[in-house]
Amino acid sequence: MGAPTSFEDTLGLATAEEGINEECCKHSAASSSGGRGGSSTNNRGASSSNIGCSSCSGTNIDGRPVWRSPSRVTTFSSIFLFLVVAGLCSHALPELSGGPATVASSATLVETQRRLMADPCAEFPSIRIEKILVNNLGGYGPDRGKPPGMVFEVSMSNVGLPQTKAHLKVNTFTGYVPNWTPSNGLHGEWVTINWKPGTTVGLVANFWDPETNKNLTIPRGYMTFSDIDSGRDGEKEFVTVSNFFENYFVGDQTMTQTEEHILTTTFWGKDSELGYDNPKQNAELTAVQKKKSVTLQFSNDGLQAAVFKFGCLPGKSAREIRFGFQPTMLCSKTHMPDGNILDAMESGQGNIFPRANGREAATDFKSLGICVGKDCDS
């Protein structure tokens, strides 16, 4: 998480707010630290390439060869030199045909595009957030004059309802101290909420049928929090959720710390970051983005409302966490540092493999009550 890059010129605003809710935050931190020893348990029984050719000279701003008028003496040698260089750098000049390197590069590109175009989460129960309708969390705007809260248009699939369209409503149930309200809203496919360090905000999210004007209970589905990290001055972020979920999934190399209690579970971010790894789409996340994510699986009773709280320890940098309703840790592809794109359940190669409740590998979907494709209809 962290403050988005657009916050760089607003970080100074936080310095004037040191001490806001500090006692509350310290109390939360002290309470949470009491759970780190593993004394509290819950019903889960746990305590807590692209190759560049820099040697090609004589190029313009588009990277293409710049042709100059050669003399008769140098014409042959210039043509010869160009052919040699073109052969060496054909992977960087897609308009040149022939050569095994070009064929291999084209095949790789086609395969990469094919894998990215296909939604890896399509057969899972998923809720895709498509558009923001109201952006006025806590009544702070930017849509001032509209009812307080955030409203999104969503599409649903495989969740066990006849409806495929609904509204997602997000409201506060505690005080809220935003840092920069224009940052709130929809960033790609993720709901984004920012707040000032040293404060907390309680949130409730529920799904609404705009045609019947009634709240919806979602029989099955997932919720994912991402970008859980820390500021430069030790502003550790946390997400505390009521235990409305059956299982949670983090990566086997997670950068989060988990505290499980009877009624709530808290996920702490501990790695400093100022907003350069915030996710925007869900089909593919970087390895670091997955390390800072947690996916919750709805309980067998379904979801009427998700109740959770965002907060962080006191400091100076604005904080932000993103969330959505996709089974990210179970299905989103992993973009590895070496450029490889791995399926979520692909083992080896350093992949961020999901673990159920932070322990066992999440491979036995049936025993965990996870349905995929036609299994969701049974």
N, C-alpha and C positions, 0 to 999 in steps of 0.2 A: 504494500500500500504505500502510504506516504502521501505527502502533498503533491498534487500534480505539478507539472512543470510550469503551468500558468500561475502557480502560487508564488513563484520566486519573488515577484515584486510585492507580495502581500504578507510575507512571513513576518515582517516587522510589526504588523498589527497584533500579532500574538504577544509581543513583549509587553504591551500595555495591559495585557489581561492576565499576567501571572498571578496566581493565587485564586482565580475564579474556581469556585467549588473545590479548592485544593484539599480541604479537610475531608470532603466527601470522597474524593479520589483516593486520598491516603487511607481512608477507612476501607474502601473497596480493595485497595492493594494489600492492606494488612489482612483482611478477611481471606483474600485469595491466597496469600502466601501461606496461610494456615492450612490450606488444602493441599499444598504441594508435597507435604510429607507423606501423602498416600493414606491418611487416616480416614478420609471420606470416600465412600464407595456408592455406586448406584446399582440399578438392576442389571447392569452389564458386568458387575463384579470387578471393576478395575479401579486402581488408584493411579492416582496419576504419575557443391563447393565451387562456392563459385570461385573459379581460378582466374585471376587477373593477369594480364600480360603487360607489366609496366615497362618492359624493354622496348615496346613499339613506340618510336618517336615520330615526330611529324604528324600529330593529330590535331583536329580542331576540338571545339567544346563538346561535340557529340561523340568524340572518341573515334571518328572515322579518318582514314588517311587523307592528308592534305596534298593534293597534286600540284606540283610546280612544273614549269616549262623546262624540260631538260635540254641540254645541248646535244648535238648529234653524237659527240664523242661518248657521252654518258648515258645515252638512251638505252642501249642494250643492258648495261650493268644495272641501271635503275630498275628496269623491268624485271631482271633476274632477281635483284634484291627484294623487290616487292613480292614476287612469287614465293621466295623462301620465307619471308616474314609472315605472309598470309598462311602458308602451310603450318608455321609454328603457332600462329595465333588464331587459327580458324575457329576455335571455340569462342573467341570474343567477337567474331564477325559473322553473325548468323546469315548474312546474305550470300556468303561464299558457300558453295555446295561441295560435296565430296569429302572423303577423308573419314576414317573411323571415329576420330574425336568428335566431329560434328554430328555424326549419326548417334553416337552414344549420348552426347549432350542433349540432342533433341528428344531422344527416347526418355531420358531422365526427366526432362521438363514436362513432357506429356503425362508421364506417370505421376509426377508431383501435382500437376493440375487436376488430374482425375481424382486423386486421393483427397484433395482439398475441396473439390466441388461436392463430393458426397458427404452428407451430414453423418458423422459417426455416431450421433446420439438419436438418430431418427426412430429407431425401433424401441428405444427406452421410453418410459413415461416421461414426458417433458413438457415444459411450459415456456414458450418463447415470448419474451417481452419485445413488442414491435414498435410501440409509439408512446410518447408521454403526452397526456392530455391536460394534466394540472401539475404545476411545480411550485408548491407553496408550503413546504414542510415547516410546521410550527408557526405558520402565518408570516414567515420572514421573506416570502417571495422566492424567485423573481416574479411569479404571477400574483402579485398583491391584488387584493380585491376579490379573489376567488376563495372558496372555502379552504381552511387550513388542511394541509396534507398533500400527498402526491397520488396521482391516478395514472395508471398505464393501461394501454390496450394490449392484450395478450392472446396468443393462440395456443391451444392445448391439444395434445395427442397422447393416446394410450393411458390416460389418467383414470379411466373408468367412468367417464361422464358422457352423455349424448352431445353436450355442447362442445363446440370447438373454439368458441370465442368467449372472452370474459374480460372483466376489468380487475386489475390488481390495485388495491388501495394500501397506502403506507401512511401511518399517522404516529405522532408522538404521544406517549402517555406520561412523560416527565418533562421537566424543563429542558430547553435546548439552546445551546450557544453556538450558532454557526460561525465559521470563519469567513467564507465567501460563498454566498448562496447561489451565484450563477454556476458554480461547480456541481451543485446538486442536480440530480436528474438522471437521464439515460445516456450513458457513454457506450456506444456500440450496442451490445446486448446486455449490459450490466447496469443495475440501479446503483447510483453513486451517492453517498452521503458524507459530507465533511463536517468537522466540528473543531472547536478550539481545544488545545491541549489542556490537560488538567480538569476536563469536564466529562460528563457522561450524558447519554441520551437514550431513553427507553423508547422502543419502537414496536408497533404491531402491524403485521401485514396479513391481509385477507383477500379472498377472491369474491367477486360480486358479479351476479348476472344482471346486466343492465336492462334486459327485457322483462324479467319478473320482479326486478328490484329487490332481490333477496341474496343473502350471503350463501356462498357455495361451500360445501364440504368436499374436498378433493380426496377421493378414495386412496390413490397411490401417487407418489411423486417424490421429488427431491428438492433440496435447497442447498445452494453452494455459496459460501463466503470466500472471497478471495482478497489478496492484497493485505494480509494480516502481517504487519511488521512493526517497525519502531522508528522514531526520529533520531536525530543526531545526538541529542542530549539525554538519551535513555527514556524517551517517551514511549514506553511499551504500550502497544494497543491491545485491546481485548474485545472479544465478542462473548457475551454471556447469553445462552439460550435456555429457555424453559425446555424441559425434556419431552417435547412433542414428537420426538423422532425415535425410531427403533434402533438404527445403527448409524454410526458416523464413519467416514472414510477419510483418512489422510495418507499422504505418500510415505513410503518406507524411508525416505530421506527428508521428512518434513522439517520445516524451520519453525513450526509452532509447538507450543507446550500446552498440554491438556490437563485440566482439573475437573474431575468428575465428582458430582455431589448428588444427593438424593433427588432434588427437585430441579437442579440446573447443571449445566456443563459450561465451562469457560475455556476458550482457546486464546492463548497469549501469543503475540508476535514479539520477537526478540531481536530480529536483524534490522539494522539501520538501513533505511531507504527513503528517498524523497520523491518518489512518484514516477520513476523511469521504467517500472515493470508492471504498470497497471494493465490488466487485460481489457480488451475491447470486444473480441468475439469469443465464441465458446468452442468452435470446432477444433481449434488448435491452441494450446498454451505452451509457453516455454517451460523448460524444466524448473526454473526459479519460480515462475508463477504457480506451478503445481505444488511446489514445496511450501507455498504460503497459502494454500487453499484447503478447505474442508467441505465435504459434501455430507449432508444429512438426509437419511431416508425416512420418509413419513412413517409414523406408527401404523399399526394394523387398523386403528380406529379412523384413519384418514386425518386430514388437516382442516380444521375450521379456522384457525388463525395461528400464525407464527409470532411468538412473543420473544423479543431479544433486546439486548442492550449493547451499544457501542461506547467505548471509553478509552482513556489512556492516562498514563501518569503525567504529572506536570512537566512542562517544558516550553519550548518556543516555536516549534514547527507545527503548522496546521496538519491535522490528520484526516485520513479518508479511508473508507472500506467500501468494497463493491460486493453486490450479491445478486443472485439470479436463482431460477428454479429449474436448472438443468442438472443431470447426474454427472457433472464434469469429471470428477476423479475416476468414474467408472468407464467413461467412453471417449472423452476428448483426447485427440492425438497430442503427442509430446514432441515439440520442436527442440531437438537436442542442440547443445552448443556446437557440435561438429557439422550441423546442417541436416542430419538425418531426422526423418519424421517417423515416429514410432506409434503404433496403436497403443491405446491405454493399457491393455492387458498383455502387451508383448514383454516378455521377460528378457533380462540381459541388456547389454549395451548401455547400462547406466540409467535405464528408464525409471521414471518415478512411479513405482508400482503401488496401487492402492491397497491399504490394509484396513480391514474391518475393525472398528473400535480401537485402532492403533496397534492391533496385535496380529491376528492371523491374516494371511493373504486372502484378498477378496476374489477367489477363483470359483468357489462353489456357490454360484448365484442362487440355486434352488434352495439350499439350506438357509440362506440369508433372506429369503422371500423376495428376491429380485427377479422380475419378469422382463423378458425381451421379446419383441415381435409378437408372434401368435400366442406365445405363452401368457401374454397379458389378457387374452380373451377367455382363458379357462378359469 
